[in-house]
Amino acid sequence: MGTEGGGVAGVMATRRGRRPAGGGVQLTFEVIAETLRDQIHSGRLKPGDALPTQTALMREFGASSLTVQKAMALLKQDGWAVSRPGKGAFVAHRDHADDLDGPETDAPVGGTTARVEALELALAEAVQQIADLRGRVEALESGGVERGR
């Protein structure tokens, strides 16, 4: 009974690639994604190379198709891979100096929700910075006009 409850919590927690606090063991989809990231980072897989097929990954890791799909979704979300409908998944073009910060602007655009959300967040931050700068300029102009002239 206890394992069933933990399993349900584990399944619910893994939907977003997260695990309960204190969980030190990687989930299978995380292992698959990390293995592929390591191969990309080491140069074994290069930008534009085809990633292993779902069937090959299922066989190699003894994983279900859903687990492999979750690993691929994680790689795509993080900007490491892109899908080409009817062709498969491929290593995304990335700037190797920025491996940890997510997708680069020159990464192939896949129209993913994660990419759109990241761009919306960056835009919102830029708008806030512009508003802050406008406030500073106005404050300087109103206080500095008399002293400067």
DSSP file with accessible surface (Angstrom, degrees, kcal/mol):
  #  RESIDUE AA STRUCTURE BP1 BP2  ACC     N-H-->O    O-->H-N    N-H-->O    O-->H-N    TCO  KAPPA ALPHA  PHI   PSI    X-CA   Y-CA   Z-CA
    1    1 A M     >        0   0  193      0, 0.0     4,-1.8     0, 0.0     3,-0.2   0.000 360.0 360.0 360.0 -43.4    0.0    0.0    0.0
    2    2 A G  H  >  +     0   0   67      1,-0.2     4,-2.0     2,-0.2     5,-0.2   0.866 360.0  51.6 -63.2 -36.1    2.8    2.4    0.9
    3    3 A T  H  > S+     0   0  121      2,-0.2     4,-2.5     1,-0.2    -1,-0.2   0.854 105.1  56.3 -72.0 -30.3    4.6    1.9   -2.4
    4    4 A E  H  > S+     0   0  135      2,-0.2     4,-2.4     1,-0.2    -2,-0.2   0.947 108.6  46.5 -64.6 -44.4    1.4    2.6   -4.3
    5    5 A G  H  X S+     0   0   46     -4,-1.8     4,-2.3     1,-0.2    -2,-0.2   0.923 114.2  48.0 -63.2 -42.5    1.0    6.0   -2.7
    6    6 A G  H  X S+     0   0   46     -4,-2.0     4,-2.7     1,-0.2    -1,-0.2   0.887 110.2  53.4 -65.1 -36.3    4.7    6.8   -3.3
    7    7 A G  H  X S+     0   0   38     -4,-2.5     4,-2.7     2,-0.2    -2,-0.2   0.926 108.7  47.8 -65.7 -42.6    4.3    5.6   -6.9
    8    8 A V  H  X S+     0   0   89     -4,-2.4     4,-2.8     2,-0.2     5,-0.2   0.943 113.8  47.3 -63.8 -44.2    1.4    7.9   -7.5
    9    9 A A  H  X S+     0   0   49     -4,-2.3     4,-2.8     1,-0.2    -2,-0.2   0.915 112.2  51.1 -62.8 -40.2    3.3   10.9   -5.9
   10   10 A G  H  X S+     0   0   24     -4,-2.7     4,-2.0     2,-0.2    -2,-0.2   0.921 111.1  47.3 -63.3 -42.3    6.3    9.9   -8.0
   11   11 A V  H  X S+     0   0   78     -4,-2.7     4,-0.7     2,-0.2    -2,-0.2   0.945 114.4  46.4 -65.3 -44.2    4.2    9.9  -11.2
   12   12 A M  H >< S+     0   0  118     -4,-2.8     3,-0.8     1,-0.2     4,-0.3   0.922 114.1  48.4 -64.6 -40.4    2.6   13.2  -10.4
   13   13 A A  H ><>S+     0   0   27     -4,-2.8     5,-1.5     1,-0.2     3,-0.8   0.832 107.2  56.0 -70.2 -30.1    6.0   14.7   -9.5
   14   14 A T  H ><5S+     0   0   15     -4,-2.0     3,-1.6     1,-0.2    -1,-0.2   0.596  81.3  86.4 -82.7  -6.8    7.7   13.5  -12.6
   15   15 A R  T <<5S+     0   0  183     -3,-0.8    -1,-0.2    -4,-0.7    -2,-0.1   0.826 101.8  33.5 -61.3 -28.5    5.2   15.1  -15.0
   16   16 A R  T < 5S-     0   0  210     -3,-0.8    -1,-0.3    -4,-0.3    -2,-0.2   0.155 123.8 -98.8-110.9  17.1    7.3   18.3  -14.8
   17   17 A G  T < 5S+     0   0   17     -3,-1.6     2,-0.3     1,-0.3    -3,-0.2   0.741  87.4 121.6  76.0  19.9   10.7   16.6  -14.5
   18   18 A R      < -     0   0  178     -5,-1.5    -1,-0.3    -6,-0.1    -2,-0.2  -0.808  44.5-160.0-114.3 157.9   10.6   17.1  -10.7
   19   19 A R        -     0   0   84     -2,-0.3     3,-0.1    -3,-0.1     4,-0.1  -0.915  37.5 -79.7-130.8 161.0   10.9   14.7   -7.9
   20   20 A P    >   -     0   0   75      0, 0.0     3,-1.9     0, 0.0    -1,-0.1  -0.188  63.4 -83.5 -57.4 150.7    9.9   14.9   -4.2
   21   21 A A  T 3  S+     0   0  108      1,-0.3     3,-0.1    -3,-0.0    -3,-0.0  -0.253 117.8  26.5 -55.6 139.0   12.4   16.8   -2.0
   22   22 A G  T 3  S+     0   0   86      1,-0.2     2,-0.9    -3,-0.1    -1,-0.3   0.399  81.5 137.5  88.0  -3.5   15.2   14.5   -0.8
   23   23 A G    <   +     0   0   34     -3,-1.9    -1,-0.2     1,-0.2    -4,-0.1  -0.652  22.1 171.9 -79.1 105.9   14.9   12.2   -3.8
   24   24 A G        +     0   0   74     -2,-0.9     2,-0.4    -3,-0.1    -1,-0.2   0.642  49.0  90.1 -90.5 -14.0   18.5   11.5   -4.7
   25   25 A V  S    S-     0   0  121      1,-0.0     2,-0.2     0, 0.0    -2,-0.0  -0.687  77.2-126.1 -88.8 130.8   17.9    8.9   -7.4
   26   26 A Q        -     0   0   77     -2,-0.4     2,-0.1     1,-0.1    -2,-0.1  -0.496  22.6-121.5 -73.3 144.2   17.5   10.0  -10.9
   27   27 A L    >>  -     0   0   53     -2,-0.2     4,-2.1     1,-0.1     3,-0.6  -0.473  28.4-106.8 -79.6 157.2   14.4    8.9  -12.7
   28   28 A T  H 3> S+     0   0   70      1,-0.3     4,-2.5     2,-0.2     5,-0.2   0.889 119.7  52.2 -56.7 -42.5   14.9    6.9  -16.0
   29   29 A F  H 3> S+     0   0    9      1,-0.2     4,-2.4     2,-0.2    -1,-0.3   0.881 109.4  51.1 -64.7 -31.5   13.8    9.8  -18.2
   30   30 A E  H <> S+     0   0   22     -3,-0.6     4,-2.7     2,-0.2    -1,-0.2   0.892 109.0  50.8 -69.4 -38.4   16.4   12.0  -16.5
   31   31 A V  H  X S+     0   0   48     -4,-2.1     4,-2.6     2,-0.2    -2,-0.2   0.927 111.5  47.8 -63.7 -44.1   19.1    9.4  -17.0
   32   32 A I  H  X S+     0   0    0     -4,-2.5     4,-2.3     2,-0.2     5,-0.2   0.951 114.1  46.1 -61.9 -49.1   18.3    9.2  -20.7
   33   33 A A  H  X S+     0   0    0     -4,-2.4     4,-2.7     1,-0.2    -2,-0.2   0.920 113.7  48.9 -61.7 -43.3   18.2   13.0  -21.1
   34   34 A E  H  X S+     0   0   70     -4,-2.7     4,-2.7     2,-0.2    -1,-0.2   0.906 109.4  52.5 -64.8 -40.4   21.5   13.4  -19.2
   35   35 A T  H  X S+     0   0   40     -4,-2.6     4,-2.0     2,-0.2    -1,-0.2   0.934 112.3  44.9 -61.1 -44.8   23.2   10.7  -21.2
   36   36 A L  H  X S+     0   0    2     -4,-2.3     4,-2.2     2,-0.2    -2,-0.2   0.908 111.9  52.1 -67.9 -39.6   22.2   12.4  -24.5
   37   37 A R  H  X S+     0   0   51     -4,-2.7     4,-3.2     1,-0.2     5,-0.2   0.919 109.2  50.9 -60.1 -42.7   23.2   15.8  -23.1
   38   38 A D  H  X S+     0   0   88     -4,-2.7     4,-2.4     1,-0.2     6,-0.3   0.898 109.2  50.4 -61.9 -40.7   26.6   14.4  -22.2
   39   39 A Q  H  X>S+     0   0   26     -4,-2.0     6,-2.1     2,-0.2     5,-1.1   0.880 113.8  45.4 -66.1 -35.5   27.0   13.0  -25.7
   40   40 A I  H ><5S+     0   0    4     -4,-2.2     3,-1.0     4,-0.2    -2,-0.2   0.946 113.5  48.7 -70.5 -47.5   26.2   16.4  -27.2
   41   41 A H  H 3<5S+     0   0  117     -4,-3.2    -2,-0.2     1,-0.3    -1,-0.2   0.880 111.0  50.5 -61.7 -37.2   28.5   18.2  -24.8
   42   42 A S  H 3<5S-     0   0   86     -4,-2.4    -1,-0.3    -5,-0.2    -2,-0.2   0.628 115.3-114.8 -77.2 -13.3   31.4   15.9  -25.5
   43   43 A G  T <<5S+     0   0   25     -3,-1.0    -3,-0.2    -4,-0.6    -2,-0.1   0.414  86.2 117.8  93.9  -3.8   31.0   16.3  -29.2
   44   44 A R  S   <S+     0   0  176     -5,-1.1     2,-0.5    -6,-0.3    -4,-0.2   0.892  85.1  37.0 -62.2 -38.7   30.0   12.7  -29.9
   45   45 A L  S    S-     0   0   23     -6,-2.1    -2,-0.4    -9,-0.1    -1,-0.2  -0.978  87.7-161.7-111.7 127.3   26.7   14.1  -31.1
   46   46 A K    >   -     0   0  120     -2,-0.5     3,-2.7     1,-0.1    45,-0.4  -0.707  34.7 -74.0-108.4 159.5   27.0   17.3  -33.0
   47   47 A P  T 3  S+     0   0   46      0, 0.0    45,-0.2     0, 0.0    46,-0.1  -0.237 122.4  21.5 -51.3 131.3   24.5   20.1  -33.9
   48   48 A G  T 3  S+     0   0   26     43,-2.5    44,-0.1     1,-0.3     2,-0.1   0.167  92.6 130.4  93.0 -16.6   22.3   18.8  -36.7
   49   49 A D    <   -     0   0   63     -3,-2.7    42,-2.7    43,-0.1    -1,-0.3  -0.409  64.9-108.8 -68.3 146.5   23.0   15.1  -35.9
   50   50 A A  B     -A   90   0A  62     40,-0.2    40,-0.3    -3,-0.1    -1,-0.1  -0.524  30.2-131.3 -72.6 137.5   20.0   12.8  -35.6
   51   51 A L        -     0   0   11     38,-3.1    38,-0.3    -2,-0.2     3,-0.1  -0.530  40.5 -79.9 -81.6 158.3   19.3   11.6  -32.0
   52   52 A P        -     0   0   43      0, 0.0    -1,-0.1     0, 0.0    37,-0.1  -0.235  56.5-101.6 -56.1 149.6   18.8    7.9  -31.5
   53   53 A T     >  -     0   0   92      1,-0.1     4,-2.5    -3,-0.1     5,-0.2  -0.218  27.2-109.0 -69.4 163.4   15.3    6.7  -32.3
   54   54 A Q  H  > S+     0   0   77      1,-0.2     4,-2.7     2,-0.2     5,-0.2   0.917 120.9  52.0 -58.6 -42.6   12.7    6.1  -29.7
   55   55 A T  H  > S+     0   0   81      1,-0.2     4,-2.3     2,-0.2    -1,-0.2   0.915 109.1  49.3 -62.0 -43.5   13.0    2.3  -30.3
   56   56 A A  H  > S+     0   0   33      1,-0.2     4,-2.8     2,-0.2    -1,-0.2   0.914 113.1  46.6 -63.8 -41.8   16.8    2.4  -29.9
   57   57 A L  H  X S+     0   0    1     -4,-2.5     4,-2.5     2,-0.2     6,-0.4   0.889 110.0  53.6 -68.5 -37.0   16.5    4.4  -26.6
   58   58 A M  H  X>S+     0   0   61     -4,-2.7     5,-1.2    -5,-0.2     4,-1.2   0.932 113.9  43.1 -61.0 -43.3   13.8    2.0  -25.3
   59   59 A R  H  <5S+     0   0  187     -4,-2.3     3,-0.2    -5,-0.2    -2,-0.2   0.936 114.6  49.0 -67.8 -46.7   16.0   -0.9  -26.0
   60   60 A E  H  <5S+     0   0  117     -4,-2.8    -2,-0.2     1,-0.2    -1,-0.2   0.888 124.6  28.3 -63.1 -40.5   19.2    0.7  -24.6
   61   61 A F  H  <5S-     0   0   52     -4,-2.5    -1,-0.2    -5,-0.2    -2,-0.2   0.451 100.6-122.9-103.1  -1.8   17.7    1.9  -21.4
   62   62 A G  T  <5 +     0   0   71     -4,-1.2     2,-0.2    -3,-0.2    -3,-0.2   0.886  64.8 146.5  61.3  38.3   15.0   -0.8  -20.9
   63   63 A A      < -     0   0   16     -5,-1.2    -1,-0.2    -6,-0.4     2,-0.1  -0.666  51.1-109.6-109.2 162.0   12.5    2.0  -20.8
   64   64 A S     >  -     0   0   61     -2,-0.2     4,-2.1    -3,-0.1     5,-0.2  -0.363  34.4-108.2 -80.2 166.6    8.9    2.5  -22.0
   65   65 A S  H  > S+     0   0   50      1,-0.2     4,-2.6     2,-0.2     5,-0.2   0.891 120.5  54.8 -64.1 -37.0    7.9    4.7  -24.9
   66   66 A L  H  > S+     0   0  105      2,-0.2     4,-2.3     1,-0.2    -1,-0.2   0.914 106.6  50.9 -62.5 -40.8    6.4    7.2  -22.5
   67   67 A T  H  > S+     0   0   33      2,-0.2     4,-2.0     1,-0.2    -1,-0.2   0.928 111.6  46.8 -64.1 -43.1    9.7    7.4  -20.5
   68   68 A V  H  X S+     0   0    1     -4,-2.1     4,-2.6     1,-0.2     5,-0.2   0.919 110.8  53.0 -65.7 -40.1   11.7    8.1  -23.7
   69   69 A Q  H  X S+     0   0   94     -4,-2.6     4,-2.6     1,-0.2    -1,-0.2   0.899 108.0  50.9 -61.9 -39.3    9.1   10.7  -24.8
   70   70 A K  H  X S+     0   0   54     -4,-2.3     4,-2.2     2,-0.2    -1,-0.2   0.905 109.8  50.2 -65.0 -39.7    9.5   12.5  -21.5
   71   71 A A  H  X S+     0   0    0     -4,-2.0     4,-2.3     2,-0.2    -2,-0.2   0.932 112.5  46.6 -63.7 -44.1   13.3   12.5  -21.9
   72   72 A M  H  X S+     0   0   19     -4,-2.6     4,-2.5     1,-0.2     5,-0.2   0.903 110.3  52.9 -66.1 -39.7   13.0   13.9  -25.4
   73   73 A A  H  X S+     0   0   52     -4,-2.6     4,-2.8    -5,-0.2    -1,-0.2   0.905 109.0  50.6 -61.4 -39.3   10.5   16.5  -24.2
   74   74 A L  H  X S+     0   0   29     -4,-2.2     4,-2.2     2,-0.2     6,-0.2   0.928 110.1  49.2 -65.2 -43.8   13.0   17.6  -21.5
   75   75 A L  H  <>S+     0   0    0     -4,-2.3     5,-2.7     1,-0.2     6,-1.0   0.909 114.0  46.0 -62.0 -41.2   15.8   17.9  -24.1
   76   76 A K  H ><5S+     0   0   63     -4,-2.5     3,-1.4     4,-0.2    -2,-0.2   0.922 111.1  52.0 -67.8 -43.5   13.6   20.0  -26.4
   77   77 A Q  H 3<5S+     0   0  106     -4,-2.8    -1,-0.2     1,-0.3    -2,-0.2   0.882 111.2  47.9 -59.9 -38.4   12.4   22.1  -23.5
   78   78 A D  T 3<5S-     0   0   53     -4,-2.2    -1,-0.3    -5,-0.2    -2,-0.2   0.406 119.1-110.4 -86.2   1.2   16.0   22.8  -22.5
   79   79 A G  T < 5S+     0   0    7     -3,-1.4    25,-0.2    -4,-0.2    -3,-0.2   0.617  87.7 113.8  84.7  12.2   17.1   23.7  -26.0
   80   80 A W  S   <S+     0   0   20     -5,-2.7    12,-2.0    -6,-0.2     2,-0.3   0.690  78.3  24.9 -87.3 -21.2   19.3   20.6  -26.6
   81   81 A A  E     -B   91   0A   3     -6,-1.0     2,-0.3    10,-0.3    10,-0.2  -0.966  58.8-160.4-144.0 156.3   17.1   19.0  -29.3
   82   82 A V  E     -B   90   0A  18      8,-2.4     8,-3.0    -2,-0.3     2,-0.4  -0.967  18.5-129.5-134.3 152.8   14.5   19.9  -32.0
   83   83 A S  E     -B   89   0A  58     -2,-0.3     6,-0.2     6,-0.2    -2,-0.0  -0.820   9.5-162.8-101.3 144.3   11.9   17.8  -33.8
   84   84 A R  E >>  -B   88   0A  97      4,-3.0     3,-2.9    -2,-0.4     4,-2.0  -0.962  33.7-117.5-122.7 107.8   11.5   17.7  -37.5
   85   85 A P  T 34 S+     0   0  128      0, 0.0     4,-0.0     0, 0.0    -2,-0.0  -0.149  96.6   7.3 -50.0 130.5    8.1   16.2  -38.3
   86   86 A G  T 34 S+     0   0   93      1,-0.1    -3,-0.0     0, 0.0     0, 0.0   0.352 127.3  64.6  80.9  -7.2    8.4   13.0  -40.2
   87   87 A K  T <4 S-     0   0  164     -3,-2.9     2,-0.3     1,-0.3    -1,-0.1   0.674  96.4-123.4-116.4 -33.5   12.2   13.0  -39.8
   88   88 A G  E  <  - B   0  84A  40     -4,-2.0    -4,-3.0   -38,-0.1     2,-0.4  -0.794  42.2 -37.4 123.4-162.1   12.9   12.6  -36.1
   89   89 A A  E     - B   0  83A  17     -2,-0.3   -38,-3.1   -38,-0.3     2,-0.3  -0.834  53.6-171.1-108.6 143.3   14.7   14.5  -33.4
   90   90 A F  E     -AB  50  82A  25     -8,-3.0    -8,-2.4    -2,-0.4     2,-0.2  -0.916  33.4 -93.0-133.5 156.2   18.0   16.3  -34.0
   91   91 A V  E     - B   0  81A   1    -42,-2.7   -43,-2.5   -45,-0.4   -10,-0.3  -0.512  48.2-125.0 -67.9 129.5   20.7   18.0  -31.9
   92   92 A A        -     0   0    1    -12,-2.0     2,-0.6    -2,-0.2   -43,-0.1  -0.383  22.0-106.0 -73.5 154.9   19.9   21.7  -31.7
   93   93 A H        +     0   0   86     13,-0.2     2,-0.3   -46,-0.1    11,-0.3  -0.743  53.9 169.7 -82.0 122.0   22.4   24.3  -32.8
   94   94 A R        -     0   0   17     -2,-0.6     2,-0.7    13,-0.1     5,-0.1  -0.926  43.6-112.0-133.8 158.7   23.7   25.9  -29.6
   95   95 A D    >   -     0   0   80     -2,-0.3     3,-2.0     3,-0.2    12,-0.0  -0.814  28.3-148.8 -88.4 115.8   26.4   28.2  -28.4
   96   96 A H  G >  S+     0   0  103     -2,-0.7     3,-0.6     1,-0.3    -1,-0.1   0.684  90.7  69.4 -64.9 -15.8   28.7   25.9  -26.4
   97   97 A A  G 3  S+     0   0   91      1,-0.2    -1,-0.3     2,-0.1     3,-0.1   0.640 102.4  46.1 -75.1 -10.2   29.7   28.8  -24.0
   98   98 A D  G <   +     0   0   40     -3,-2.0     3,-0.4     1,-0.1    -1,-0.2  -0.409  65.5 142.4-130.2  55.9   26.1   28.8  -22.6
   99   99 A D  S <  S+     0   0   22     -3,-0.6     3,-0.2     1,-0.2    -1,-0.1   0.709  72.8  44.1 -72.6 -20.3   25.2   25.2  -22.0
  100  100 A L  S    S+     0   0  165      1,-0.2    -1,-0.2    -3,-0.1    -2,-0.1   0.605  96.1  70.5-104.1 -12.5   23.3   25.8  -18.8
  101  101 A D  S    S-     0   0  131     -3,-0.4    -1,-0.2     1,-0.3    -2,-0.1   0.332  99.2-110.7 -93.5   7.9   21.1   28.8  -19.5
  102  102 A G        -     0   0   17     -3,-0.2    -1,-0.3    -4,-0.2   -24,-0.1  -0.493  66.1  -1.9  98.9-168.4   18.7   27.2  -21.9
  103  103 A P        -     0   0   38      0, 0.0     2,-0.2     0, 0.0   -24,-0.1  -0.250  64.6-131.9 -66.1 145.8   18.1   27.7  -25.6
  104  104 A E    >   -     0   0   30    -11,-0.3     3,-1.6   -25,-0.2   -11,-0.1  -0.538  23.3-112.6 -88.1 163.4   20.1   30.2  -27.6
  105  105 A T  T 3  S+     0   0  122      1,-0.3    -1,-0.1    -2,-0.2     4,-0.1   0.778 118.7  53.1 -69.2 -23.1   18.5   32.7  -29.9
  106  106 A D  T 3  S+     0   0  102      2,-0.1    -1,-0.3   -13,-0.0   -13,-0.2   0.386  82.7 114.6 -93.2   6.5   20.2   30.9  -32.9
  107  107 A A  S <  S-     0   0    7     -3,-1.6   -13,-0.1     1,-0.1   -27,-0.1  -0.470  85.5 -89.4 -69.6 145.7   18.7   27.6  -31.8
  108  108 A P        -     0   0   44      0, 0.0     2,-0.6     0, 0.0    -1,-0.1  -0.318  43.6-120.8 -56.8 136.0   16.2   26.2  -34.3
  109  109 A V        +     0   0  112      1,-0.1   -27,-0.0    -3,-0.1    -4,-0.0  -0.704  34.6 173.7 -84.5 120.8   12.8   27.5  -33.5
  110  110 A G        -     0   0   54     -2,-0.6    -1,-0.1   -34,-0.1   -27,-0.0   0.394  46.8-118.3-105.7  -0.5   10.4   24.6  -32.9
  111  111 A G        +     0   0   58      1,-0.2    -2,-0.1     2,-0.0     2,-0.0   0.729  55.4 166.1  72.3  20.5    7.4   26.6  -31.8
  112  112 A T     >  -     0   0   51      1,-0.1     4,-2.1   -36,-0.1    -1,-0.2  -0.342  47.1-125.3 -74.1 151.1    7.5   25.0  -28.4
  113  113 A T  H  > S+     0   0  100      1,-0.2     4,-2.8     2,-0.2     5,-0.2   0.898 110.8  56.3 -59.6 -39.8    5.6   26.4  -25.5
  114  114 A A  H  > S+     0   0   27      1,-0.2     4,-2.4     2,-0.2    -1,-0.2   0.901 106.7  49.1 -62.9 -40.1    8.7   26.5  -23.3
  115  115 A R  H  > S+     0   0   33      2,-0.2     4,-2.3     1,-0.2    -1,-0.2   0.925 112.3  48.1 -65.4 -42.9   10.5   28.7  -25.9
  116  116 A V  H  X S+     0   0   67     -4,-2.1     4,-2.7     1,-0.2    -2,-0.2   0.928 111.7  49.8 -64.1 -43.7    7.5   31.0  -26.1
  117  117 A E  H  X S+     0   0  115     -4,-2.8     4,-2.3     1,-0.2    -1,-0.2   0.904 110.2  50.6 -63.1 -40.2    7.3   31.3  -22.3
  118  118 A A  H  X S+     0   0   48     -4,-2.4     4,-2.3    -5,-0.2    -1,-0.2   0.916 112.2  47.2 -64.4 -41.0   11.1   32.0  -22.1
  119  119 A L  H  X S+     0   0   91     -4,-2.3     4,-2.5     2,-0.2    -2,-0.2   0.897 111.0  51.4 -67.2 -39.5   10.8   34.8  -24.7
  120  120 A E  H  X S+     0   0  120     -4,-2.7     4,-2.6     2,-0.2    -2,-0.2   0.911 110.5  49.3 -63.5 -40.1    7.7   36.2  -22.9
  121  121 A L  H  X S+     0   0  104     -4,-2.3     4,-2.4     2,-0.2    -2,-0.2   0.934 111.4  48.6 -64.4 -44.8    9.6   36.3  -19.6
  122  122 A A  H  X S+     0   0   52     -4,-2.3     4,-2.3     1,-0.2    -2,-0.2   0.905 112.1  49.8 -62.3 -39.9   12.6   38.0  -21.3
  123  123 A L  H  X S+     0   0  114     -4,-2.5     4,-2.7     2,-0.2    -2,-0.2   0.925 109.3  50.7 -64.6 -43.9   10.3   40.5  -22.9
  124  124 A A  H  X S+     0   0   60     -4,-2.6     4,-2.1     1,-0.2    -2,-0.2   0.909 110.9  49.3 -62.0 -39.5    8.6   41.3  -19.6
  125  125 A E  H  X S+     0   0  108     -4,-2.4     4,-2.4     2,-0.2    -1,-0.2   0.912 110.9  49.9 -66.1 -40.5   11.9   41.8  -17.9
  126  126 A A  H  X S+     0   0   38     -4,-2.3     4,-2.5     2,-0.2    -2,-0.2   0.912 109.2  51.4 -64.4 -42.2   13.1   44.1  -20.7
  127  127 A V  H  X S+     0   0   86     -4,-2.7     4,-2.4     1,-0.2    -1,-0.2   0.921 110.4  49.5 -61.7 -41.0    9.8   46.1  -20.4
  128  128 A Q  H  X S+     0   0  109     -4,-2.1     4,-2.5     1,-0.2    -2,-0.2   0.919 110.1  50.5 -65.4 -41.0   10.4   46.5  -16.6
  129  129 A Q  H  X S+     0   0  125     -4,-2.4     4,-2.5     2,-0.2    -1,-0.2   0.909 110.2  50.3 -63.8 -39.8   14.0   47.6  -17.2
  130  130 A I  H  X S+     0   0   84     -4,-2.5     4,-2.7     2,-0.2    -2,-0.2   0.931 110.2  49.8 -63.6 -43.7   12.8   50.2  -19.7
  131  131 A A  H  X S+     0   0   50     -4,-2.4     4,-2.1     1,-0.2    -2,-0.2   0.920 111.3  49.5 -61.8 -41.7   10.2   51.5  -17.3
  132  132 A D  H  X S+     0   0   87     -4,-2.5     4,-2.0     1,-0.2    -2,-0.2   0.916 111.6  48.5 -62.8 -43.5   12.9   51.8  -14.5
  133  133 A L  H  X S+     0   0   95     -4,-2.5     4,-2.7     2,-0.2    -2,-0.2   0.896 108.7  53.4 -65.3 -39.4   15.2   53.6  -16.8
  134  134 A R  H  X S+     0   0  166     -4,-2.7     4,-2.7     1,-0.2    -1,-0.2   0.918 108.3  50.9 -60.5 -42.8   12.5   56.1  -17.9
  135  135 A G  H  X S+     0   0   37     -4,-2.1     4,-2.3     1,-0.2    -1,-0.2   0.907 111.0  48.0 -61.8 -40.4   11.8   56.8  -14.2
  136  136 A R  H  X S+     0   0  172     -4,-2.0     4,-2.6     2,-0.2    -2,-0.2   0.914 111.7  49.5 -66.1 -43.8   15.5   57.5  -13.6
  137  137 A V  H  X S+     0   0   70     -4,-2.7     4,-3.0     2,-0.2     5,-0.2   0.936 111.7  48.8 -61.7 -45.0   15.8   59.8  -16.6
  138  138 A E  H  X S+     0   0  126     -4,-2.7     4,-2.5     1,-0.2     5,-0.2   0.913 111.8  49.4 -61.2 -41.1   12.7   61.7  -15.6
  139  139 A A  H  X S+     0   0   61     -4,-2.3     4,-2.0    -5,-0.2     5,-0.3   0.920 113.3  46.2 -65.3 -41.2   14.1   62.1  -12.1
  140  140 A L  H  X S+     0   0  129     -4,-2.6     4,-2.8     2,-0.2     5,-0.2   0.906 113.7  48.9 -67.1 -41.2   17.4   63.3  -13.4
  141  141 A E  H  X S+     0   0  118     -4,-3.0     4,-1.3     2,-0.2    -2,-0.2   0.911 113.5  45.3 -67.1 -41.0   15.8   65.7  -15.8
  142  142 A S  H  < S+     0   0   90     -4,-2.5     4,-0.4    -5,-0.2    -1,-0.2   0.889 124.4  33.7 -72.9 -33.2   13.5   67.2  -13.3
  143  143 A G  H  X S+     0   0   35     -4,-2.0     4,-0.5    -5,-0.2    -2,-0.2   0.763 123.3  44.3 -91.0 -25.8   16.2   67.6  -10.6
  144  144 A G  H  X S+     0   0   30     -4,-2.8     4,-2.2    -5,-0.3     5,-0.2   0.605  91.4  79.1 -99.9  -9.4   19.2   68.3  -12.9
  145  145 A V  H  X S+     0   0   77     -4,-1.3     4,-1.1    -5,-0.2    -1,-0.1   0.947  97.5  44.7 -65.8 -43.5   17.7   70.8  -15.4
  146  146 A E  H  4 S+     0   0  166     -4,-0.4    -1,-0.2     1,-0.2     3,-0.2   0.905 116.9  44.7 -69.3 -41.2   18.0   73.7  -12.9
  147  147 A R  H  < S+     0   0  215     -4,-0.5    -1,-0.2     1,-0.2    -2,-0.2   0.869 112.7  51.7 -70.6 -35.4   21.6   72.8  -11.9
  148  148 A G  H  <        0   0   65     -4,-2.2    -1,-0.2     1,-0.0    -2,-0.2   0.711 360.0 360.0 -78.0 -17.0   22.8   72.1  -15.4
  149  149 A R     <        0   0  249     -4,-1.1    -1,-0.0    -3,-0.2    -4,-0.0  -0.758 360.0 360.0-127.5 360.0   21.6   75.5  -16.8
